Amino acid sequence: MAKVMTKAQVVGHLAEKLGLQKKAVAGALEELVSLAVKECKSSGQFVVPGLGKAVKAHRKERMGRNPQTGEPIKIPAKTVVKFRLAKAFKDAVVPPKKK
């Protein structure tokens, strides 16, 4: 399995490609994350064009099972954040099958 890029590697790559200082790129990345959190909290979604969008969703209360004992348990309702990838991004990573 391939190794995942670290934050430092991402910042270094972007700084080199854009001809900017690493500190400026790291600041921009932090600001993007901060903006995504703020917008997702207030409006329920945040779009990163070409990549996808983070969406705040509500999960209903449901029944589940305790894996150790097998007894039914009630899982309470909660709010979660889901990330939906953009179609163009999905198709670029995993091309759709031709019929």
C-alpha positions as CSV (number, residue, x, y, z in Angstrom):
1,M,0.0,0.0,0.0
2,A,1.3,3.5,-0.9
3,K,2.2,5.9,1.9
4,V,-0.1,8.9,2.4
5,M,1.4,12.3,1.9
6,T,1.9,14.2,5.2
7,K,0.8,17.8,5.6
8,A,4.5,18.9,5.4
9,Q,4.9,17.0,2.1
10,V,1.7,18.6,0.7
11,V,2.8,22.1,1.7
12,G,6.3,21.5,0.2
13,H,4.8,20.3,-3.1
14,L,2.4,23.2,-3.4
15,A,5.1,25.7,-2.4
16,E,7.4,24.3,-5.1
17,K,4.7,24.2,-7.8
18,L,3.4,27.7,-7.1
19,G,6.7,29.3,-6.3
20,L,5.6,30.5,-2.9
21,Q,7.1,30.2,0.6
22,K,6.1,27.1,2.6
23,K,4.9,29.4,5.4
24,A,2.4,31.2,3.0
25,V,1.1,27.9,1.6
26,A,0.7,26.4,5.1
27,G,-1.2,29.5,6.2
28,A,-3.5,29.3,3.1
29,L,-4.2,25.6,3.8
30,E,-5.0,26.4,7.5
31,E,-7.3,29.1,6.4
32,L,-9.1,26.8,3.9
33,V,-9.7,24.3,6.7
34,S,-10.9,27.0,9.1
35,L,-13.3,28.4,6.4
36,A,-14.6,24.9,5.7
37,V,-15.4,24.3,9.4
38,K,-17.1,27.7,9.8
39,E,-19.2,27.3,6.6
40,C,-20.2,23.7,7.4
41,K,-21.3,24.7,10.8
42,S,-23.4,27.7,9.7
43,S,-24.8,26.7,6.2
44,G,-24.5,22.9,6.4
45,Q,-22.1,22.5,3.5
46,F,-18.8,23.6,2.0
47,V,-17.7,23.1,-1.6
48,V,-14.1,22.7,-2.8
49,P,-14.5,23.1,-6.6
50,G,-13.2,20.1,-8.5
51,L,-12.8,18.0,-5.4
52,G,-16.2,17.7,-3.7
53,K,-18.2,19.0,-0.8
54,A,-18.5,18.5,2.9
55,V,-22.2,18.1,4.0
56,K,-23.6,18.2,7.5
57,A,-26.2,15.3,7.8
58,H,-28.6,14.1,10.5
59,R,-28.6,10.4,11.3
60,K,-31.9,9.0,12.7
61,E,-32.1,6.9,15.8
62,R,-31.7,3.2,15.0
63,M,-31.4,-0.2,16.4
64,G,-28.0,-2.0,16.4
65,R,-26.4,-5.0,18.0
66,N,-23.7,-5.2,20.6
67,P,-21.0,-7.3,18.8
68,Q,-19.8,-9.0,21.9
69,T,-23.1,-10.1,23.4
70,G,-25.4,-9.9,20.3
71,E,-28.1,-8.1,22.3
72,P,-30.0,-5.3,20.6
73,I,-29.1,-1.7,21.5
74,K,-30.6,1.6,20.6
75,I,-28.1,3.9,18.8
76,P,-29.1,7.6,19.4
77,A,-29.7,10.1,16.6
78,K,-26.7,12.3,15.8
79,T,-25.3,14.9,13.4
80,V,-22.4,13.8,11.2
81,V,-20.3,15.3,8.4
82,K,-20.0,13.5,5.1
83,F,-17.7,14.3,2.2
84,R,-19.1,13.7,-1.3
85,L,-16.6,13.6,-4.0
86,A,-17.1,15.6,-7.3
87,K,-18.0,13.4,-10.3
88,A,-15.1,14.8,-12.3
89,F,-12.7,13.8,-9.5
90,K,-14.1,10.3,-9.2
91,D,-13.9,9.8,-12.9
92,A,-10.3,11.0,-13.0
93,V,-9.2,8.6,-10.3
94,V,-11.3,5.6,-11.3
95,P,-12.5,5.9,-14.9
96,P,-16.1,4.7,-15.4
97,K,-16.5,1.3,-17.2
98,K,-17.4,1.5,-20.8
99,K,-20.5,-0.5,-21.8
